[in-house]
Amino acid sequence: MLWYVISLLFFEGGWNISSGLKIVLLRTFGAKIGQGVVIKPRISIKYPWKLQIGNYCWIGENVWIDNLDQVTIEDHVCISQGALLICGNHDYKKSSFDLFVAPISLKEGSWVGAKSIVSPGVTLNSHAVLSLGSVATMDLEAYGIYSGNPATRVKTRKIEQP
């Protein structure tokens, strides 16, 4: 219950409270968080004790991490504004509409575009990109750029070295 109060006061509001304070609070509630992480205002995290964030990650405004299961975010990952990471859903094939949950993994250098959705059990592999407003319903291959609903591979990501 205490987490919900802390979340309302320090995470879900529009105040631009420092990422450092948010990280301390998340760690206090069991999250594992690396260095150089930026957490913008108006984000929702259901269970910090089921959250692991690597180094130098960015979590944009209005992100919702509905982590009924483990969410693992590796180093140098960007989750853009308004993105949803949803670990649970209901089985529409059963009359009892049972809840099922599965973990989400965002591998190093991956990028979840603004207003995109990552479904339960999905992995974005190394440097994969889920573009603006897309829905990942299956794993995304390394260095693939995906678009649409459901997201399909449209390009290969090429990273230029300085």
matplotlib code that plots the C-alpha trace (Angstrom):
import matplotlib.pyplot as plt

x = [0.0, 2.9, 4.2, 1.0, 1.2, 4.9, 4.1, 1.3, 3.4, 6.7, 6.2, 2.7, 2.5, 3.6, 6.3, 9.8, 11.3, 14.9, 15.7, 18.1, 15.3, 13.0, 15.9, 16.4, 12.7, 12.5, 15.6, 14.0, 11.0, 13.3, 14.1, 17.6, 18.8, 22.1, 23.8, 22.9, 19.2, 16.8, 13.2, 10.8, 7.5, 4.1, 5.3, 3.5, 5.3, 3.1, 5.7, 9.2, 10.3, 9.8, 11.9, 15.5, 17.0, 20.6, 23.0, 22.2, 18.6, 15.9, 12.3, 10.1, 7.0, 3.7, 5.4, 3.4, 5.3, 2.5, 4.9, 2.8, 5.9, 9.6, 10.6, 14.3, 15.7, 19.4, 22.0, 21.4, 17.7, 15.3, 11.6, 9.9, 7.0, 3.6, 5.0, 3.3, 5.1, 2.2, 3.1, -0.4, -3.4, -6.6, -7.1, -10.1, -10.3, -11.5, -15.0, -13.3, -11.1, -8.1, -5.3, -1.9, 1.4, 4.8, 8.1, 9.3, 13.0, 14.5, 18.1, 21.0, 20.5, 16.9, 14.4, 10.6, 9.1, 6.6, 3.0, 4.2, 3.1, 5.2, 3.1, 3.5, 6.5, 8.1, 11.9, 13.3, 16.7, 19.9, 19.4, 15.9, 13.6, 9.8, 8.7, 6.1, 2.7, 3.6, 2.6, 5.2, 3.3, 6.4, 10.1, 12.0, 15.2, 18.5, 19.0, 15.6, 13.3, 9.7, 6.5, 2.7, 0.1, 1.2, 4.8, 6.6, 10.3, 10.6, 14.4, 17.7, 19.2, 22.6, 24.6, 27.2, 30.4, 31.9]
y = [0.0, 2.3, 1.9, 3.2, 6.4, 6.9, 6.3, 8.9, 11.5, 11.1, 9.3, 9.7, 13.5, 16.1, 17.5, 17.1, 15.4, 14.4, 11.0, 10.5, 10.6, 8.4, 5.8, 5.9, 5.3, 2.5, 0.8, 1.1, -1.0, -3.6, -2.4, -3.1, 0.1, 0.9, 4.3, 7.2, 6.3, 9.1, 8.8, 11.5, 12.6, 10.9, 7.3, 4.4, 1.3, -1.4, -3.4, -2.0, -5.3, -6.9, -4.3, -4.3, -1.4, -1.4, 1.6, 4.7, 4.1, 6.7, 6.3, 9.0, 10.8, 8.9, 5.4, 2.7, -0.4, -2.8, -5.4, -8.2, -10.3, -9.4, -6.6, -6.5, -3.4, -3.8, -1.0, 1.9, 1.3, 4.1, 3.8, 6.8, 8.8, 7.1, 3.6, 0.6, -2.5, -4.9, -8.2, -9.5, -10.2, -12.3, -15.5, -14.7, -18.4, -19.4, -18.5, -17.9, -15.2, -16.3, -13.9, -14.9, -13.1, -13.3, -11.4, -8.7, -8.2, -5.2, -6.1, -3.7, -0.7, -1.5, 1.3, 1.4, 4.2, 6.7, 5.3, 1.8, -1.4, -4.4, -7.4, -10.1, -12.5, -10.3, -9.7, -6.8, -8.2, -6.2, -2.8, -3.6, -0.7, -0.7, 2.3, 5.0, 3.6, 0.0, -3.2, -6.0, -9.3, -11.5, -11.2, -8.6, -9.7, -7.9, -4.7, -5.0, -2.0, -2.9, -1.1, -1.6, -3.6, -6.3, -5.0, -6.5, -6.0, -3.2, -2.4, -3.3, -0.8, 0.4, 2.2, 4.6, 4.8, 8.3]
z = [0.0, 0.8, -2.7, -4.2, -2.1, -3.0, -6.6, -6.7, -5.0, -6.7, -10.0, -11.4, -10.9, -13.3, -11.1, -12.5, -9.4, -9.8, -11.2, -8.4, -5.8, -7.9, -8.1, -4.4, -3.8, -6.4, -4.9, -1.4, -2.8, -4.3, -7.8, -9.2, -11.0, -12.6, -13.0, -15.3, -15.5, -16.3, -15.2, -16.5, -14.8, -15.0, -15.1, -13.6, -12.2, -10.7, -8.7, -8.3, -6.8, -10.2, -12.1, -13.1, -15.1, -16.4, -16.9, -18.9, -19.7, -20.4, -19.4, -20.9, -19.7, -19.4, -19.6, -17.9, -16.7, -15.8, -14.4, -13.1, -13.9, -14.2, -16.4, -17.3, -19.0, -20.0, -20.6, -23.0, -23.5, -24.4, -23.6, -25.2, -23.9, -23.6, -24.2, -22.4, -21.1, -20.3, -18.6, -18.2, -20.3, -20.2, -22.2, -24.4, -25.5, -22.0, -20.6, -17.3, -19.0, -16.9, -16.4, -17.7, -17.1, -18.7, -18.3, -20.7, -21.6, -23.3, -24.4, -24.7, -26.9, -27.8, -28.2, -27.5, -29.6, -28.3, -27.8, -28.5, -26.6, -25.6, -24.9, -22.3, -22.9, -25.5, -25.8, -27.8, -28.7, -28.9, -30.6, -31.9, -32.5, -32.0, -33.9, -33.0, -32.1, -32.9, -31.0, -30.3, -29.9, -30.5, -30.0, -32.1, -33.7, -33.0, -35.0, -36.5, -37.0, -36.5, -37.3, -37.2, -35.3, -35.0, -35.5, -38.5, -39.5, -42.0, -41.9, -40.4, -37.9, -38.8, -36.1, -37.3, -35.3, -34.7]

ax = plt.figure().add_subplot(projection="3d")
ax.plot(x, y, z, "-o")
ax.set_aspect("equal")
plt.show()
